[in-house]
Amino acid sequence: MTSAPPTDGERFSRILDIMRQLRSPHGCPWDREQTHASLLPSFTEELYEFIEAVDDQNDSAMRDELGDLLLHIVFQAQIAAERGAFSISDVLECLAAKLIRRHPHVFGSAKFSSPAEVLHNWEQLKKQEHAHSTRSSLVDGIPRHLPALAKARKVQHRVQKVGFDWNNVDEALAKVDEELHELRTAIAAGNAPHITEELGDLLFAIVNVARFLNVEPERALHHTVEKFIRRFRQIEAELAAHGKSPQQSSLAEMDAIWNRIKHHEKSSRHSHSSSPRKTSSSAPEQ
């Protein structure tokens, strides 16, 4: 008779046992010397690797990266348990209580008719939870180490709720023009600290425009960087086909190839968008 496969709880318990063994006096020297802070760089890297797997729609990679993220959560909880601060059981209990508390329409009698109402209620519950905290400002509680573009967007969203905002995207765009002029003035003056400040102001203003257009600035910049990388690799490939490298080529040569690549991409997009599309009558278009 074959034994029943282990339950999710049994699998999770095994991971906890493995982590405790790794951190034990007879475990792994590297694992034993880690701290909450020392693990942060790789913790962040694993998150970005999961995002990449989602972008690539790679289920196998997503599975592996979620495992790596879970490892970090278990690792951090074990370090905290050794300090007597809290355990993984405390983490799980806190999470379960929060999920139930913030979903009264599922676990209680509240009724909401749309995702927007659910989100509004979630925000109200968060405010109640933080009512007795040390937060004194509307912009308190935003993680200090968020990527700058994401942090700017979050700050702007917070203050927008109380009306501290532009009226429309045209006003936000006018601010971009203003900040660009101020940056040019700072560059002309050769004032390095002023240049840094004005460049920051310009980026902040651009994030405001992105928010009005409902565009995630971090993602937009990411896609532009990936596009640049793709095009530059094509430049390298075309030069290599002629026995040359970028170091052996002029800017004019590389720029000419860049423009051909860009023109080809735009032509392909236009052709694709103007071609007739076949849709199924049995299912909505995704």
C-alpha positions in Angstrom: 0.0 0.0 0.0 1.4 3.4 -1.0 1.5 6.1 1.6 -0.5 9.2 1.2 1.4 12.2 -0.1 2.4 14.8 2.5 0.0 17.6 3.2 0.9 21.2 2.7 1.2 21.6 6.4 3.7 18.7 6.6 5.7 20.2 3.7 5.8 23.5 5.4 6.9 22.0 8.7 9.7 20.2 6.9 10.9 23.5 5.5 10.9 25.0 9.0 12.9 21.9 10.3 15.4 22.3 7.6 15.9 26.0 8.4 16.3 25.3 12.1 19.0 22.7 11.2 20.8 25.1 8.9 20.9 27.7 11.7 21.9 25.2 14.4 25.5 25.0 15.8 26.0 21.9 13.6 24.4 23.5 10.5 25.8 25.7 7.7 28.4 28.4 8.7 27.0 30.8 6.1 23.4 30.5 7.2 24.4 30.8 10.8 26.1 34.2 10.3 23.2 35.8 8.5 21.2 38.6 10.0 17.9 40.4 9.2 19.9 43.1 7.4 22.5 40.9 5.6 19.7 39.0 3.9 17.9 42.1 2.5 19.9 42.5 -0.8 19.2 38.9 -1.9 15.6 39.2 -0.6 15.0 42.1 -2.9 16.8 40.4 -5.8 14.5 37.4 -5.5 11.5 39.6 -5.7 12.7 41.1 -8.9 13.5 37.7 -10.3 9.9 36.7 -9.6 8.6 39.8 -11.4 10.8 38.8 -14.4 9.2 35.4 -14.4 5.8 36.9 -14.4 6.7 39.2 -17.3 8.0 36.2 -19.2 4.9 34.1 -18.3 7.3 31.4 -17.2 5.3 29.2 -14.8 8.3 27.0 -13.9 10.4 30.1 -13.0 7.5 31.6 -11.1 7.3 28.4 -9.0 11.0 28.4 -8.3 11.2 32.1 -7.4 8.2 31.9 -5.1 10.1 29.1 -3.3 13.1 31.4 -3.0 10.9 34.2 -1.6 9.3 31.8 0.9 12.8 30.7 2.0 13.6 34.3 2.9 10.4 34.7 4.9 11.2 31.5 6.8 14.8 32.6 7.2 13.8 36.0 8.6 11.3 34.4 11.0 13.8 31.9 12.3 16.3 34.7 13.1 13.6 36.6 14.9 12.6 33.4 16.9 16.2 33.0 18.0 16.1 36.5 19.3 12.9 35.8 21.2 11.1 38.5 19.1 8.5 36.5 17.3 8.0 33.1 15.6 6.7 32.0 12.2 3.5 31.0 14.0 3.1 34.6 15.2 3.6 35.7 11.5 1.0 33.3 10.2 -1.5 34.1 13.0 -1.1 37.8 12.4 -1.6 37.4 8.7 -4.7 35.3 9.1 -6.3 37.8 11.5 -5.5 40.7 9.2 -7.0 38.9 6.1 -10.2 38.2 8.0 -10.4 41.7 9.5 -9.9 43.4 6.2 -12.5 41.2 4.3 -15.7 41.8 6.3 -17.7 41.2 3.1 -16.3 37.6 3.0 -16.0 36.7 6.7 -18.7 39.0 8.0 -21.9 40.7 7.1 -20.6 43.7 5.1 -21.8 44.1 1.5 -19.8 45.7 -1.3 -20.9 45.8 -4.9 -17.6 46.6 -6.7 -13.8 46.2 -6.3 -13.6 50.0 -5.8 -15.9 49.7 -2.7 -13.7 46.9 -1.4 -10.6 48.9 -1.9 -12.1 52.0 -0.2 -13.1 49.9 2.8 -9.6 48.3 3.0 -8.1 51.8 3.2 -10.5 52.8 5.9 -9.7 49.7 7.9 -6.0 50.5 7.5 -6.6 54.0 8.9 -8.4 52.6 11.9 -5.6 50.1 12.6 -3.0 52.9 12.5 -5.1 55.4 14.5 -3.2 54.7 17.6 0.3 54.6 16.0 2.9 57.3 16.0 1.9 58.5 12.5 1.1 62.2 12.5 1.3 63.0 8.8 -0.6 61.9 5.8 2.7 60.9 4.2 3.9 58.9 7.2 4.2 55.1 6.8 5.6 55.1 3.3 8.6 52.7 3.2 11.8 54.7 3.1 13.5 52.2 0.8 10.9 52.0 -1.9 12.4 52.6 -5.4 12.3 56.4 -5.9 9.8 56.4 -8.8 7.4 54.1 -6.9 7.8 56.2 -3.7 7.1 59.4 -5.6 3.9 58.0 -7.0 2.8 56.8 -3.6 3.4 60.2 -2.0 1.5 62.0 -4.8 -1.4 59.6 -4.4 -1.6 60.2 -0.7 -1.7 64.0 -1.0 -4.1 63.8 -4.0 -6.7 62.4 -1.6 -6.9 65.7 0.2 -6.9 67.8 -3.0 -3.2 68.8 -3.1 -2.9 68.0 -6.8 -3.1 69.4 -10.3 -6.5 69.7 -11.8 -5.6 67.8 -15.0 -2.8 66.3 -17.0 -2.1 69.5 -18.9 -1.2 71.3 -15.7 1.1 68.4 -14.8 2.7 68.6 -18.2 3.2 72.4 -17.8 5.1 71.6 -14.5 7.4 69.3 -16.5 8.2 72.1 -18.9 8.8 74.5 -16.0 11.2 72.0 -14.2 13.0 71.3 -17.5 13.6 75.0 -17.9 15.0 75.2 -14.4 17.2 72.2 -15.0 18.6 73.9 -18.1 19.3 77.1 -16.1 21.1 75.1 -13.4 23.2 73.3 -16.0 24.1 76.7 -17.6 25.2 77.9 -14.2 27.3 74.8 -13.6 25.9 74.4 -10.1 26.2 70.6 -9.3 24.0 70.5 -6.2 21.4 72.7 -8.0 21.5 70.4 -11.0 20.9 67.3 -8.8 18.0 69.1 -7.2 16.4 70.2 -10.4 16.8 66.8 -12.0 15.0 65.3 -9.1 12.2 67.9 -9.4 11.9 67.0 -13.1 11.6 63.3 -12.4 9.0 64.0 -9.7 7.0 66.1 -12.2 7.1 63.3 -14.8 5.8 60.8 -12.2 2.9 63.2 -11.7 2.1 63.0 -15.4 2.4 59.2 -15.4 -0.1 59.1 -12.5 -2.6 61.2 -14.4 -2.3 58.9 -17.3 -2.6 55.8 -15.1 0.8 54.6 -16.1 3.1 52.9 -13.6 6.4 54.9 -14.0 8.7 52.2 -12.7 7.2 49.7 -15.3 7.3 52.3 -18.1 11.0 53.0 -17.5 11.7 49.3 -17.2 10.2 48.6 -20.6 12.1 51.5 -22.1 15.4 50.2 -20.7 14.6 46.7 -22.0 13.8 48.2 -25.4 17.1 50.1 -25.5 19.0 46.8 -24.6 17.2 44.9 -27.4 18.0 47.6 -30.0 21.6 47.9 -28.9 22.1 44.2 -29.2 20.8 44.4 -32.7 23.3 47.1 -33.4 26.1 44.9 -32.1 24.8 42.0 -34.2 24.6 44.0 -37.4 28.1 45.4 -36.9 29.4 41.9 -36.1 28.0 40.7 -39.4 30.3 43.2 -41.1 33.3 42.2 -39.0 33.2 45.2 -36.7 32.5 46.0 -33.0 30.9 49.1 -31.4 34.4 50.2 -30.4 35.5 50.1 -34.0 32.5 52.1 -35.2 31.5 55.7 -35.3 28.5 57.2 -33.6 27.0 58.0 -37.0 27.2 54.4 -38.0 25.5 53.1 -34.9 22.9 55.9 -35.0 22.0 55.0 -38.6 21.5 51.3 -37.6 19.5 52.5 -34.5 17.2 54.6 -36.7 16.6 51.7 -39.1 15.7 49.4 -36.2 13.4 52.0 -34.8 11.7 52.6 -38.1 11.2 48.8 -38.7 9.7 48.4 -35.2 7.2 51.3 -35.8 6.3 49.9 -39.2 5.7 46.5 -37.8 3.5 47.9 -35.0 1.5 49.9 -37.5 1.0 46.9 -39.7 -0.1 44.8 -36.8 -2.5 47.3 -35.4 -4.1 48.0 -38.8 -4.6 44.4 -39.8 -8.0 42.8 -39.3 -8.3 40.6 -36.2 -10.2 37.4 -35.8 -12.2 37.2 -32.6 -14.1 34.3 -31.2 -17.9 34.7 -30.7 -17.8 32.2 -27.9 -15.4 34.0 -25.5 -14.6 37.7 -24.7 -11.4 39.1 -26.1 -8.6 38.9 -23.5 
